[in-house]
Amino acid sequence: MGTFTDGDLRRLIEKDGHAGIDKKMSDLDYNTPITIDGEMLLHDASVVFQDKGVDNLMVMNGDEVVGQIDIQDLK
């Protein structure tokens, strides 16, 4: 499972043009999302953003996805 962001959409359109928007979500490749525990501090999340070079983190409570945080949320 993975996420599909607005950045992913922009890159898809840059690569495939308007034909990209005719693809099914199930036809796309997804990277394994980077996760953080919901009890982590926002400072810790900012460190993960830097270390992993990602813009989105899945927020977990055990095995349950409880949200997503975007690097822009910290600004």
All heavy atoms as TSV, in Angstrom:
chain	resi	resn	atom	element	x	y	z
A	1	MET	N	N	0.849	-1.165	0.000
A	1	MET	CA	C	0.000	0.000	0.000
A	1	MET	C	C	0.901	1.236	0.000
A	1	MET	O	O	2.019	1.203	0.461
A	1	MET	CB	C	-0.911	0.001	1.231
A	1	MET	CG	C	-2.007	1.016	1.091
A	1	MET	SD	S	-3.068	1.193	2.531
A	1	MET	CE	C	-3.681	-0.429	2.787
A	2	GLY	N	N	0.389	2.326	-0.462
A	2	GLY	CA	C	1.151	3.555	-0.496
A	2	GLY	C	C	0.240	4.753	-0.611
A	2	GLY	O	O	-0.978	4.636	-0.545
A	3	THR	N	N	0.837	5.896	-0.789
A	3	THR	CA	C	0.075	7.127	-0.946
A	3	THR	C	C	0.309	7.698	-2.337
A	3	THR	O	O	1.299	7.401	-2.987
A	3	THR	CB	C	0.483	8.174	0.110
A	3	THR	OG1	O	1.873	8.480	-0.055
A	3	THR	CG2	C	0.245	7.670	1.509
A	4	PHE	N	N	-0.616	8.517	-2.755
A	4	PHE	CA	C	-0.507	9.213	-4.037
A	4	PHE	C	C	-0.756	10.680	-3.754
A	4	PHE	O	O	-1.843	11.054	-3.318
A	4	PHE	CB	C	-1.544	8.664	-5.034
A	4	PHE	CG	C	-1.366	9.185	-6.423
A	4	PHE	CD1	C	-0.402	8.656	-7.261
A	4	PHE	CD2	C	-2.163	10.208	-6.901
A	4	PHE	CE1	C	-0.230	9.127	-8.549
A	4	PHE	CE2	C	-2.014	10.695	-8.186
A	4	PHE	CZ	C	-1.043	10.148	-9.012
A	5	THR	N	N	0.250	11.495	-3.955
A	5	THR	CA	C	0.175	12.907	-3.604
A	5	THR	C	C	0.026	13.782	-4.840
A	5	THR	O	O	0.153	13.314	-5.979
A	5	THR	CB	C	1.440	13.333	-2.838
A	5	THR	OG1	O	2.573	13.244	-3.728
A	5	THR	CG2	C	1.677	12.444	-1.612
A	6	ASP	N	N	-0.186	15.063	-4.598
A	6	ASP	CA	C	-0.260	16.001	-5.722
A	6	ASP	C	C	1.067	16.041	-6.466
A	6	ASP	O	O	1.095	16.186	-7.682
A	6	ASP	CB	C	-0.687	17.389	-5.255
A	6	ASP	CG	C	0.249	18.010	-4.247
A	6	ASP	OD1	O	0.965	17.274	-3.533
A	6	ASP	OD2	O	0.270	19.250	-4.155
A	7	GLY	N	N	2.163	15.874	-5.754
A	7	GLY	CA	C	3.474	15.810	-6.412
A	7	GLY	C	C	3.585	14.598	-7.317
A	7	GLY	O	O	4.155	14.681	-8.407
A	8	ASP	N	N	3.042	13.460	-6.871
A	8	ASP	CA	C	3.034	12.262	-7.707
A	8	ASP	C	C	2.236	12.514	-8.984
A	8	ASP	O	O	2.635	12.095	-10.069
A	8	ASP	CB	C	2.428	11.078	-6.951
A	8	ASP	CG	C	3.258	10.639	-5.762
A	8	ASP	OD1	O	4.501	10.692	-5.835
A	8	ASP	OD2	O	2.649	10.235	-4.751
A	9	LEU	N	N	1.119	13.201	-8.849
A	9	LEU	CA	C	0.291	13.515	-10.010
A	9	LEU	C	C	1.043	14.426	-10.981
A	9	LEU	O	O	1.042	14.187	-12.192
A	9	LEU	CB	C	-1.027	14.161	-9.580
A	9	LEU	CG	C	-1.970	14.569	-10.698
A	9	LEU	CD1	C	-2.368	13.367	-11.550
A	9	LEU	CD2	C	-3.203	15.263	-10.132
A	10	ARG	N	N	1.694	15.441	-10.448
A	10	ARG	CA	C	2.467	16.344	-11.323
A	10	ARG	C	C	3.564	15.585	-12.064
A	10	ARG	O	O	3.760	15.779	-13.275
A	10	ARG	CB	C	3.074	17.480	-10.506
A	10	ARG	CG	C	2.080	18.539	-10.095
A	10	ARG	CD	C	2.783	19.796	-9.570
A	10	ARG	NE	N	3.675	19.518	-8.456
A	10	ARG	CZ	C	3.318	19.495	-7.170
A	10	ARG	NH1	N	2.071	19.733	-6.846
A	10	ARG	NH2	N	4.200	19.254	-6.240
A	11	ARG	N	N	4.289	14.714	-11.359
A	11	ARG	CA	C	5.359	13.943	-12.003
A	11	ARG	C	C	4.797	12.995	-13.052
A	11	ARG	O	O	5.401	12.807	-14.124
A	11	ARG	CB	C	6.169	13.188	-10.956
A	11	ARG	CG	C	7.089	14.104	-10.146
A	11	ARG	CD	C	7.977	13.319	-9.198
A	11	ARG	NE	N	7.222	12.754	-8.081
A	11	ARG	CZ	C	6.884	13.411	-6.985
A	11	ARG	NH1	N	7.228	14.683	-6.837
A	11	ARG	NH2	N	6.211	12.815	-6.015
A	12	LEU	N	N	3.641	12.394	-12.780
A	12	LEU	CA	C	3.008	11.495	-13.745
A	12	LEU	C	C	2.632	12.241	-15.024
A	12	LEU	O	O	2.878	11.762	-16.138
A	12	LEU	CB	C	1.762	10.853	-13.124
A	12	LEU	CG	C	0.977	9.893	-13.993
A	12	LEU	CD1	C	1.813	8.661	-14.343
A	12	LEU	CD2	C	-0.311	9.475	-13.296
A	13	ILE	N	N	2.071	13.430	-14.875
A	13	ILE	CA	C	1.687	14.220	-16.051
A	13	ILE	C	C	2.917	14.695	-16.808
A	13	ILE	O	O	2.929	14.698	-18.045
A	13	ILE	CB	C	0.777	15.394	-15.634
A	13	ILE	CG1	C	-0.573	14.842	-15.158
A	13	ILE	CG2	C	0.581	16.373	-16.784
A	13	ILE	CD1	C	-1.484	15.881	-14.532
A	14	GLU	N	N	3.985	15.061	-16.087
A	14	GLU	CA	C	5.226	15.463	-16.759
A	14	GLU	C	C	5.792	14.305	-17.577
A	14	GLU	O	O	6.287	14.508	-18.691
A	14	GLU	CB	C	6.271	15.913	-15.739
A	14	GLU	CG	C	6.004	17.267	-15.151
A	14	GLU	CD	C	6.989	17.621	-14.041
A	14	GLU	OE1	O	7.935	16.845	-13.780
A	14	GLU	OE2	O	6.789	18.681	-13.412
A	15	LYS	N	N	5.700	13.094	-17.028
A	15	LYS	CA	C	6.259	11.914	-17.686
A	15	LYS	C	C	5.393	11.426	-18.836
A	15	LYS	O	O	5.881	11.153	-19.929
A	15	LYS	CB	C	6.424	10.793	-16.658
A	15	LYS	CG	C	6.984	9.512	-17.205
A	15	LYS	CD	C	7.113	8.467	-16.098
A	15	LYS	CE	C	7.219	7.102	-16.704
A	15	LYS	NZ	N	6.183	6.190	-16.275
A	16	ASP	N	N	4.077	11.306	-18.598
A	16	ASP	CA	C	3.180	10.682	-19.568
A	16	ASP	C	C	2.221	11.645	-20.252
A	16	ASP	O	O	1.384	11.210	-21.042
A	16	ASP	CB	C	2.345	9.591	-18.881
A	16	ASP	CG	C	3.196	8.436	-18.380
A	16	ASP	OD1	O	4.357	8.302	-18.819
A	16	ASP	OD2	O	2.704	7.659	-17.540
A	17	GLY	N	N	2.295	12.901	-19.926
A	17	GLY	CA	C	1.366	13.866	-20.499
A	17	GLY	C	C	-0.044	13.594	-20.001
A	17	GLY	O	O	-0.248	12.962	-18.960
A	18	HIS	N	N	-1.015	14.029	-20.757
A	18	HIS	CA	C	-2.407	13.862	-20.335
A	18	HIS	C	C	-2.846	12.403	-20.331
A	18	HIS	O	O	-3.853	12.054	-19.709
A	18	HIS	CB	C	-3.345	14.715	-21.192
A	18	HIS	CG	C	-3.277	16.161	-20.822
A	18	HIS	ND1	N	-3.891	16.661	-19.695
A	18	HIS	CD2	C	-2.640	17.200	-21.397
A	18	HIS	CE1	C	-3.651	17.952	-19.599
A	18	HIS	NE2	N	-2.883	18.305	-20.623
A	19	ALA	N	N	-2.088	11.525	-21.000
A	19	ALA	CA	C	-2.409	10.091	-20.951
A	19	ALA	C	C	-2.256	9.561	-19.527
A	19	ALA	O	O	-2.891	8.578	-19.156
A	19	ALA	CB	C	-1.510	9.310	-21.903
A	20	GLY	N	N	-1.444	10.229	-18.719
A	20	GLY	CA	C	-1.241	9.806	-17.338
A	20	GLY	C	C	-2.507	9.846	-16.512
A	20	GLY	O	O	-2.714	9.005	-15.632
A	21	ILE	N	N	-3.383	10.803	-16.807
A	21	ILE	CA	C	-4.599	10.914	-15.995
A	21	ILE	C	C	-5.647	9.873	-16.363
A	21	ILE	O	O	-6.646	9.728	-15.673
A	21	ILE	CB	C	-5.198	12.338	-16.044
A	21	ILE	CG1	C	-5.598	12.716	-17.466
A	21	ILE	CG2	C	-4.225	13.337	-15.453
A	21	ILE	CD1	C	-6.314	14.039	-17.561
A	22	ASP	N	N	-5.407	9.136	-17.435
A	22	ASP	CA	C	-6.323	8.062	-17.823
A	22	ASP	C	C	-5.950	6.735	-17.184
A	22	ASP	O	O	-6.641	5.733	-17.397
A	22	ASP	CB	C	-6.352	7.910	-19.345
A	22	ASP	CG	C	-7.017	9.101	-20.026
A	22	ASP	OD1	O	-7.916	9.693	-19.408
A	22	ASP	OD2	O	-6.626	9.418	-21.165
A	23	LYS	N	N	-4.855	6.703	-16.412
A	23	LYS	CA	C	-4.438	5.461	-15.764
A	23	LYS	C	C	-5.289	5.187	-14.532
A	23	LYS	O	O	-5.764	6.106	-13.870
A	23	LYS	CB	C	-2.966	5.552	-15.357
A	23	LYS	CG	C	-2.039	5.596	-16.536
A	23	LYS	CD	C	-0.597	5.574	-16.092
A	23	LYS	CE	C	0.299	5.555	-17.325
A	23	LYS	NZ	N	1.687	5.376	-16.974
A	24	LYS	N	N	-5.455	3.909	-14.241
A	24	LYS	CA	C	-6.126	3.504	-13.016
A	24	LYS	C	C	-5.130	3.574	-11.866
A	24	LYS	O	O	-3.937	3.319	-12.053
A	24	LYS	CB	C	-6.644	2.070	-13.130
A	24	LYS	CG	C	-7.719	1.877	-14.165
A	24	LYS	CD	C	-8.112	0.414	-14.214
A	24	LYS	CE	C	-9.122	0.176	-15.322
A	24	LYS	NZ	N	-9.461	-1.244	-15.414
A	25	MET	N	N	-5.617	3.899	-10.687
A	25	MET	CA	C	-4.746	3.953	-9.518
A	25	MET	C	C	-4.062	2.601	-9.297
A	25	MET	O	O	-2.908	2.556	-8.889
A	25	MET	CB	C	-5.523	4.364	-8.270
A	25	MET	CG	C	-6.082	5.772	-8.321
A	25	MET	SD	S	-4.822	7.057	-8.490
A	25	MET	CE	C	-3.988	6.912	-6.929
A	26	SER	N	N	-4.749	1.518	-9.604
A	26	SER	CA	C	-4.173	0.182	-9.412
A	26	SER	C	C	-3.047	-0.115	-10.393
A	26	SER	O	O	-2.284	-1.058	-10.184
A	26	SER	CB	C	-5.261	-0.882	-9.515
A	26	SER	OG	O	-5.870	-0.846	-10.797
A	27	ASP	N	N	-2.926	0.676	-11.460
A	27	ASP	CA	C	-1.862	0.475	-12.439
A	27	ASP	C	C	-0.570	1.200	-12.055
A	27	ASP	O	O	0.454	1.002	-12.697
A	27	ASP	CB	C	-2.303	0.975	-13.823
A	27	ASP	CG	C	-3.409	0.124	-14.425
A	27	ASP	OD1	O	-3.538	-1.054	-14.023
A	27	ASP	OD2	O	-4.147	0.648	-15.276
A	28	LEU	N	N	-0.618	2.011	-11.016
A	28	LEU	CA	C	0.546	2.800	-10.633
A	28	LEU	C	C	1.412	2.052	-9.624
A	28	LEU	O	O	0.927	1.194	-8.889
A	28	LEU	CB	C	0.097	4.136	-10.032
A	28	LEU	CG	C	-0.786	4.997	-10.937
A	28	LEU	CD1	C	-1.243	6.244	-10.188
A	28	LEU	CD2	C	-0.055	5.376	-12.216
A	29	ASP	N	N	2.683	2.386	-9.610
A	29	ASP	CA	C	3.604	1.814	-8.633
A	29	ASP	C	C	3.659	2.736	-7.423
A	29	ASP	O	O	3.661	3.960	-7.555
A	29	ASP	CB	C	5.011	1.693	-9.225
A	29	ASP	CG	C	5.074	0.679	-10.352
A	29	ASP	OD1	O	4.378	-0.340	-10.266
A	29	ASP	OD2	O	5.832	0.913	-11.312
A	30	TYR	N	N	3.719	2.132	-6.258
A	30	TYR	CA	C	3.781	2.893	-5.011
A	30	TYR	C	C	5.011	2.483	-4.225
A	30	TYR	O	O	5.330	1.293	-4.148
A	30	TYR	CB	C	2.541	2.622	-4.144
A	30	TYR	CG	C	1.254	3.054	-4.792
A	30	TYR	CD1	C	0.485	2.161	-5.511
A	30	TYR	CD2	C	0.815	4.363	-4.687
A	30	TYR	CE1	C	-0.692	2.551	-6.111
A	30	TYR	CE2	C	-0.370	4.769	-5.278
A	30	TYR	CZ	C	-1.112	3.855	-5.991
A	30	TYR	OH	O	-2.279	4.248	-6.586
A	31	ASN	N	N	5.661	3.459	-3.629
A	31	ASN	CA	C	6.735	3.167	-2.695
A	31	ASN	C	C	6.119	2.863	-1.337
A	31	ASN	O	O	5.046	3.368	-1.003
A	31	ASN	CB	C	7.676	4.367	-2.557
A	31	ASN	CG	C	8.425	4.645	-3.838
A	31	ASN	OD1	O	8.771	3.729	-4.572
A	31	ASN	ND2	N	8.689	5.904	-4.113
A	32	THR	N	N	6.786	2.038	-0.571
A	32	THR	CA	C	6.322	1.774	0.788
A	32	THR	C	C	6.369	3.082	1.567
A	32	THR	O	O	7.399	3.756	1.587
A	32	THR	CB	C	7.222	0.728	1.474
A	32	THR	OG1	O	7.211	-0.457	0.693
A	32	THR	CG2	C	6.737	0.423	2.876
A	33	PRO	N	N	5.254	3.484	2.174
A	33	PRO	CA	C	5.251	4.765	2.880
A	33	PRO	C	C	6.140	4.734	4.123
A	33	PRO	O	O	6.295	3.695	4.764
A	33	PRO	CB	C	3.783	4.969	3.264
A	33	PRO	CG	C	3.170	3.617	3.215
A	33	PRO	CD	C	3.962	2.811	2.246
A	34	ILE	N	N	6.715	5.873	4.426
A	34	ILE	CA	C	7.481	6.043	5.653
A	34	ILE	C	C	6.463	6.379	6.746
A	34	ILE	O	O	5.592	7.227	6.559
A	34	ILE	CB	C	8.514	7.189	5.523
A	34	ILE	CG1	C	9.418	6.977	4.306
A	34	ILE	CG2	C	9.313	7.332	6.804
A	34	ILE	CD1	C	10.275	5.747	4.355
A	35	THR	N	N	6.565	5.691	7.863
A	35	THR	CA	C	5.588	5.878	8.926
A	35	THR	C	C	6.242	6.434	10.185
A	35	THR	O	O	7.440	6.283	10.399
A	35	THR	CB	C	4.896	4.548	9.274
A	35	THR	OG1	O	5.865	3.620	9.774
A	35	THR	CG2	C	4.200	3.958	8.067
A	36	ILE	N	N	5.411	7.093	10.994
A	36	ILE	CA	C	5.820	7.539	12.322
A	36	ILE	C	C	4.708	7.182	13.296
A	36	ILE	O	O	3.552	7.043	12.905
A	36	ILE	CB	C	6.104	9.058	12.372
A	36	ILE	CG1	C	4.879	9.872	11.980
A	36	ILE	CG2	C	7.305	9.426	11.526
A	36	ILE	CD1	C	5.014	11.356	12.260
A	37	ASP	N	N	5.083	7.042	14.537
A	37	ASP	CA	C	4.109	6.752	15.586
A	37	ASP	C	C	3.377	8.034	15.953
A	37	ASP	O	O	3.992	9.108	16.029
A	37	ASP	CB	C	4.831	6.173	16.804
A	37	ASP	CG	C	3.862	5.717	17.863
A	37	ASP	OD1	O	3.493	6.570	18.702
A	37	ASP	OD2	O	3.470	4.538	17.852
A	38	GLY	N	N	2.101	7.931	16.172
A	38	GLY	CA	C	1.283	9.091	16.513
A	38	GLY	C	C	1.700	9.785	17.797
A	38	GLY	O	O	1.328	10.934	18.031
A	39	GLU	N	N	2.485	9.128	18.628
A	39	GLU	CA	C	2.951	9.719	19.882
A	39	GLU	C	C	4.250	10.504	19.713
A	39	GLU	O	O	4.723	11.132	20.656
A	39	GLU	CB	C	3.137	8.627	20.939
A	39	GLU	CG	C	1.839	7.935	21.318
A	39	GLU	CD	C	0.840	8.887	21.958
A	39	GLU	OE1	O	1.237	9.691	22.823
A	39	GLU	OE2	O	-0.348	8.842	21.569
A	40	MET	N	N	4.827	10.490	18.502
A	40	MET	CA	C	6.078	11.224	18.273
A	40	MET	C	C	5.826	12.725	18.310
A	40	MET	O	O	4.743	13.200	17.955
A	40	MET	CB	C	6.691	10.845	16.926
A	40	MET	CG	C	7.283	9.459	16.881
A	40	MET	SD	S	8.005	9.055	15.263
A	40	MET	CE	C	9.425	10.125	15.237
A	41	LEU	N	N	6.842	13.457	18.702
A	41	LEU	CA	C	6.783	14.917	18.684
A	41	LEU	C	C	6.917	15.430	17.247
A	41	LEU	O	O	7.537	14.775	16.402
A	41	LEU	CB	C	7.905	15.503	19.535
A	41	LEU	CG	C	7.912	15.129	21.011
A	41	LEU	CD1	C	9.175	15.675	21.670
A	41	LEU	CD2	C	6.668	15.648	21.704
A	42	LEU	N	N	6.367	16.603	16.990
A	42	LEU	CA	C	6.504	17.194	15.656
A	42	LEU	C	C	7.971	17.423	15.307
A	42	LEU	O	O	8.365	17.285	14.148
A	42	LEU	CB	C	5.722	18.501	15.570
A	42	LEU	CG	C	4.208	18.345	15.521
A	42	LEU	CD1	C	3.541	19.720	15.546
A	42	LEU	CD2	C	3.766	17.566	14.297
A	43	HIS	N	N	8.779	17.750	16.293
A	43	HIS	CA	C	10.217	17.907	16.039
A	43	HIS	C	C	10.800	16.610	15.490
A	43	HIS	O	O	11.601	16.624	14.548
A	43	HIS	CB	C	10.959	18.316	17.312
A	43	HIS	CG	C	12.451	18.258	17.148
A	43	HIS	ND1	N	13.148	19.209	16.446
A	43	HIS	CD2	C	13.355	17.345	17.566
A	43	HIS	CE1	C	14.429	18.886	16.436
A	43	HIS	NE2	N	14.578	17.760	17.119
A	44	ASP	N	N	10.403	15.483	16.081
A	44	ASP	CA	C	10.890	14.184	15.609
A	44	ASP	C	C	10.442	13.931	14.177
A	44	ASP	O	O	11.199	13.386	13.368
A	44	ASP	CB	C	10.402	13.063	16.517
A	44	ASP	CG	C	10.943	13.176	17.940
A	44	ASP	OD1	O	12.062	13.709	18.120
A	44	ASP	OD2	O	10.234	12.751	18.868
A	45	ALA	N	N	9.226	14.326	13.853
A	45	ALA	CA	C	8.734	14.174	12.481
A	45	ALA	C	C	9.581	15.010	11.523
A	45	ALA	O	O	9.916	14.547	10.435
A	45	ALA	CB	C	7.271	14.588	12.388
A	46	SER	N	N	9.951	16.216	11.926
A	46	SER	CA	C	10.772	17.063	11.047
A	46	SER	C	C	12.127	16.423	10.786
A	46	SER	O	O	12.664	16.536	9.681
A	46	SER	CB	C	10.924	18.470	11.627
A	46	SER	OG	O	11.738	18.463	12.777
A	47	VAL	N	N	12.669	15.731	11.776
A	47	VAL	CA	C	13.938	15.023	11.591
A	47	VAL	C	C	13.766	13.878	10.591
A	47	VAL	O	O	14.617	13.675	9.710
A	47	VAL	CB	C	14.473	14.506	12.951
A	47	VAL	CG1	C	15.673	13.584	12.750
A	47	VAL	CG2	C	14.832	15.665	13.865
A	48	VAL	N	N	12.659	13.143	10.689
A	48	VAL	CA	C	12.391	12.044	9.755
A	48	VAL	C	C	12.245	12.595	8.342
A	48	VAL	O	O	12.785	12.020	7.390
A	48	VAL	CB	C	11.139	11.236	10.171
A	48	VAL	CG1	C	10.791	10.187	9.122
A	48	VAL	CG2	C	11.350	10.583	11.534
A	49	PHE	N	N	11.529	13.710	8.182
A	49	PHE	CA	C	11.405	14.334	6.856
A	49	PHE	C	C	12.784	14.595	6.266
A	49	PHE	O	O	13.035	14.288	5.099
A	49	PHE	CB	C	10.630	15.658	6.935
A	49	PHE	CG	C	9.135	15.513	7.006
A	49	PHE	CD1	C	8.422	16.118	8.023
A	49	PHE	CD2	C	8.433	14.810	6.048
A	49	PHE	CE1	C	7.040	16.014	8.092
A	49	PHE	CE2	C	7.050	14.695	6.100
A	49	PHE	CZ	C	6.356	15.300	7.131
A	50	GLN	N	N	13.674	15.178	7.056
A	50	GLN	CA	C	15.026	15.491	6.574
A	50	GLN	C	C	15.824	14.242	6.279
A	50	GLN	O	O	16.441	14.123	5.217
A	50	GLN	CB	C	15.780	16.318	7.620
A	50	GLN	CG	C	15.599	17.786	7.489
A	50	GLN	CD	C	16.546	18.524	8.425
A	50	GLN	OE1	O	16.978	18.010	9.454
A	50	GLN	NE2	N	16.858	19.742	8.081
A	51	ASP	N	N	15.828	13.298	7.213
A	51	ASP	CA	C	16.636	12.088	7.066
A	51	ASP	C	C	16.209	11.238	5.881
A	51	ASP	O	O	17.044	10.672	5.178
A	51	ASP	CB	C	16.581	11.238	8.333
A	51	ASP	CG	C	17.331	11.853	9.505
A	51	ASP	OD1	O	18.085	12.836	9.301
A	51	ASP	OD2	O	17.155	11.350	10.637
A	52	LYS	N	N	14.908	11.127	5.674
A	52	LYS	CA	C	14.382	10.249	4.618
A	52	LYS	C	C	14.176	10.971	3.288
A	52	LYS	O	O	13.971	10.331	2.261
A	52	LYS	CB	C	13.059	9.616	5.054
A	52	LYS	CG	C	13.166	8.758	6.301
A	52	LYS	CD	C	14.015	7.537	6.054
A	52	LYS	CE	C	14.020	6.634	7.278
A	52	LYS	NZ	N	14.799	5.425	7.063
A	53	GLY	N	N	14.191	12.299	3.294
A	53	GLY	CA	C	14.001	13.052	2.053
A	53	GLY	C	C	12.621	12.893	1.458
A	53	GLY	O	O	12.473	12.834	0.239
A	54	VAL	N	N	11.598	12.811	2.322
A	54	VAL	CA	C	10.224	12.657	1.857
A	54	VAL	C	C	9.408	13.881	2.258
A	54	VAL	O	O	9.832	14.675	3.096
A	54	VAL	CB	C	9.569	11.375	2.428
A	54	VAL	CG1	C	10.282	10.140	1.906
A	54	VAL	CG2	C	9.548	11.387	3.942
A	55	ASP	N	N	8.238	14.024	1.650
A	55	ASP	CA	C	7.353	15.149	1.947
A	55	ASP	C	C	6.123	14.736	2.746
A	55	ASP	O	O	5.391	15.584	3.232
A	55	ASP	CB	C	6.868	15.805	0.653
A	55	ASP	CG	C	7.997	16.460	-0.120
A	55	ASP	OD1	O	9.016	16.822	0.485
A	55	ASP	OD2	O	7.853	16.608	-1.342
A	56	ASN	N	N	5.870	13.420	2.833
A	56	ASN	CA	C	4.680	12.917	3.525
A	56	ASN	C	C	5.056	11.749	4.420
A	56	ASN	O	O	5.866	10.904	4.034
A	56	ASN	CB	C	3.630	12.432	2.516
A	56	ASN	CG	C	3.107	13.552	1.678
A	56	ASN	OD1	O	2.261	14.304	2.136
A	56	ASN	ND2	N	3.588	13.684	0.458
A	57	LEU	N	N	4.434	11.701	5.579
A	57	LEU	CA	C	4.610	10.586	6.508
A	57	LEU	C	C	3.244	10.067	6.909
A	57	LEU	O	O	2.326	10.855	7.167
A	57	LEU	CB	C	5.355	11.037	7.771
A	57	LEU	CG	C	6.756	11.604	7.598
A	57	LEU	CD1	C	7.249	12.215	8.898
A	57	LEU	CD2	C	7.701	10.515	7.122
A	58	MET	N	N	3.105	8.749	6.960
A	58	MET	CA	C	1.874	8.142	7.455
A	58	MET	C	C	1.981	8.077	8.978
A	58	MET	O	O	2.995	7.643	9.506
A	58	MET	CB	C	1.686	6.731	6.894
A	58	MET	CG	C	1.560	6.688	5.382
A	58	MET	SD	S	0.190	7.646	4.722
A	58	MET	CE	C	-1.183	6.727	5.338
A	59	VAL	N	N	0.936	8.502	9.659
A	59	VAL	CA	C	0.905	8.495	11.118
A	59	VAL	C	C	0.163	7.246	11.573
A	59	VAL	O	O	-0.967	6.998	11.145
A	59	VAL	CB	C	0.231	9.771	11.666
A	59	VAL	CG1	C	0.241	9.772	13.188
A	59	VAL	CG2	C	0.916	11.028	11.115
A	60	MET	N	N	0.818	6.479	12.434
A	60	MET	CA	C	0.292	5.182	12.848
A	60	MET	C	C	0.005	5.163	14.346
A	60	MET	O	O	0.691	5.808	15.137
A	60	MET	CB	C	1.311	4.078	12.542
A	60	MET	CG	C	1.806	4.037	11.107
A	60	MET	SD	S	0.550	3.551	9.928
A	60	MET	CE	C	0.298	1.851	10.383
A	61	ASN	N	N	-1.002	4.388	14.689
A	61	ASN	CA	C	-1.284	4.037	16.075
A	61	ASN	C	C	-1.287	2.509	16.098
A	61	ASN	O	O	-2.289	1.891	15.746
A	61	ASN	CB	C	-2.621	4.601	16.529
A	61	ASN	CG	C	-2.903	4.326	17.986
A	61	ASN	OD1	O	-2.049	3.824	18.712
A	61	ASN	ND2	N	-4.112	4.644	18.417
A	62	GLY	N	N	-0.139	1.918	16.405
A	62	GLY	CA	C	0.014	0.472	16.264
A	62	GLY	C	C	-0.005	0.111	14.791
A	62	GLY	O	O	0.770	0.645	14.007
A	63	ASP	N	N	-0.922	-0.760	14.396
A	63	ASP	CA	C	-1.051	-1.175	12.997
A	63	ASP	C	C	-2.074	-0.353	12.227
A	63	ASP	O	O	-2.330	-0.609	11.053
A	63	ASP	CB	C	-1.455	-2.652	12.920
A	63	ASP	CG	C	-0.341	-3.574	13.378
A	63	ASP	OD1	O	0.835	-3.170	13.313
A	63	ASP	OD2	O	-0.645	-4.707	13.795
A	64	GLU	N	N	-2.682	0.626	12.878
A	64	GLU	CA	C	-3.751	1.420	12.262
A	64	GLU	C	C	-3.220	2.767	11.768
A	64	GLU	O	O	-2.544	3.494	12.497
A	64	GLU	CB	C	-4.855	1.658	13.289
A	64	GLU	CG	C	-6.002	2.483	12.761
A	64	GLU	CD	C	-7.047	2.767	13.823
A	64	GLU	OE1	O	-6.864	2.399	14.994
A	64	GLU	OE2	O	-8.055	3.382	13.465
A	65	VAL	N	N	-3.548	3.079	10.515
A	65	VAL	CA	C	-3.224	4.401	9.973
A	65	VAL	C	C	-4.226	5.392	10.563
A	65	VAL	O	O	-5.437	5.209	10.424
A	65	VAL	CB	C	-3.311	4.418	8.433
A	65	VAL	CG1	C	-3.080	5.824	7.901
A	65	VAL	CG2	C	-2.325	3.436	7.819
A	66	VAL	N	N	-3.711	6.432	11.224
A	66	VAL	CA	C	-4.605	7.417	11.827
A	66	VAL	C	C	-4.507	8.778	11.142
A	66	VAL	O	O	-5.277	9.679	11.450
A	66	VAL	CB	C	-4.363	7.558	13.352
A	66	VAL	CG1	C	-4.732	6.276	14.064
A	66	VAL	CG2	C	-2.931	7.961	13.652
A	67	GLY	N	N	-3.566	8.915	10.211
A	67	GLY	CA	C	-3.460	10.175	9.504
A	67	GLY	C	C	-2.224	10.229	8.639
A	67	GLY	O	O	-1.497	9.249	8.483
A	68	GLN	N	N	-2.036	11.396	8.084
A	68	GLN	CA	C	-0.881	11.668	7.241
A	68	GLN	C	C	-0.429	13.074	7.540
A	68	GLN	O	O	-1.265	13.974	7.723
A	68	GLN	CB	C	-1.254	11.510	5.772
A	68	GLN	CG	C	-0.115	11.768	4.821
A	68	GLN	CD	C	-0.487	11.442	3.382
A	68	GLN	OE1	O	-1.101	10.418	3.115
A	68	GLN	NE2	N	-0.125	12.314	2.476
A	69	ILE	N	N	0.863	13.284	7.583
A	69	ILE	CA	C	1.385	14.621	7.784
A	69	ILE	C	C	2.258	14.980	6.598
A	69	ILE	O	O	3.024	14.156	6.109
A	69	ILE	CB	C	2.155	14.741	9.128
A	69	ILE	CG1	C	2.594	16.177	9.379
A	69	ILE	CG2	C	3.312	13.776	9.195
A	69	ILE	CD1	C	3.133	16.430	10.769
A	70	ASP	N	N	2.083	16.179	6.120
A	70	ASP	CA	C	2.866	16.710	5.000
A	70	ASP	C	C	3.891	17.671	5.565
A	70	ASP	O	O	3.620	18.368	6.561
A	70	ASP	CB	C	1.926	17.435	4.029
A	70	ASP	CG	C	2.625	17.865	2.763
A	70	ASP	OD1	O	3.363	18.885	2.814
A	70	ASP	OD2	O	2.439	17.215	1.734
A	71	ILE	N	N	5.035	17.735	4.964
A	71	ILE	CA	C	6.094	18.630	5.444
A	71	ILE	C	C	5.592	20.073	5.527
A	71	ILE	O	O	6.005	20.841	6.397
A	71	ILE	CB	C	7.366	18.502	4.584
A	71	ILE	CG1	C	8.558	19.113	5.303
A	71	ILE	CG2	C	7.143	19.107	3.202
A	71	ILE	CD1	C	9.885	18.775	4.686
A	72	GLN	N	N	4.653	20.438	4.670
A	72	GLN	CA	C	4.083	21.793	4.691
A	72	GLN	C	C	3.280	22.046	5.951
A	72	GLN	O	O	3.087	23.203	6.343
A	72	GLN	CB	C	3.211	22.023	3.458
A	72	GLN	CG	C	3.960	21.951	2.140
A	72	GLN	CD	C	5.033	23.026	2.028
A	72	GLN	OE1	O	4.818	24.160	2.418
A	72	GLN	NE2	N	6.185	22.653	1.497
A	73	ASP	N	N	2.814	20.993	6.609
A	73	ASP	CA	C	2.069	21.139	7.853
A	73	ASP	C	C	2.928	21.704	8.973
A	73	ASP	O	O	2.407	22.219	9.958
A	73	ASP	CB	C	1.471	19.801	8.309
A	73	ASP	CG	C	0.442	19.259	7.336
A	73	ASP	OD1	O	-0.207	20.064	6.633
A	73	ASP	OD2	O	0.290	18.023	7.278
A	74	LEU	N	N	4.251	21.591	8.838
A	74	LEU	CA	C	5.158	22.066	9.877
A	74	LEU	C	C	5.521	23.528	9.710
A	74	LEU	O	O	6.189	24.093	10.557
A	74	LEU	CB	C	6.434	21.216	9.905
A	74	LEU	CG	C	6.231	19.738	10.204
A	74	LEU	CD1	C	7.575	19.024	10.178
A	74	LEU	CD2	C	5.529	19.528	11.529
A	75	LYS	N	N	5.102	24.134	8.612
A	75	LYS	CA	C	5.462	25.544	8.347
A	75	LYS	C	C	4.395	26.476	8.836
A	75	LYS	O	O	3.286	26.231	8.997
A	75	LYS	CB	C	5.742	25.731	6.863
A	75	LYS	CG	C	6.950	24.948	6.449
A	75	LYS	CD	C	7.274	25.193	5.009
A	75	LYS	CE	C	8.524	24.387	4.682
A	75	LYS	NZ	N	9.059	24.659	3.432
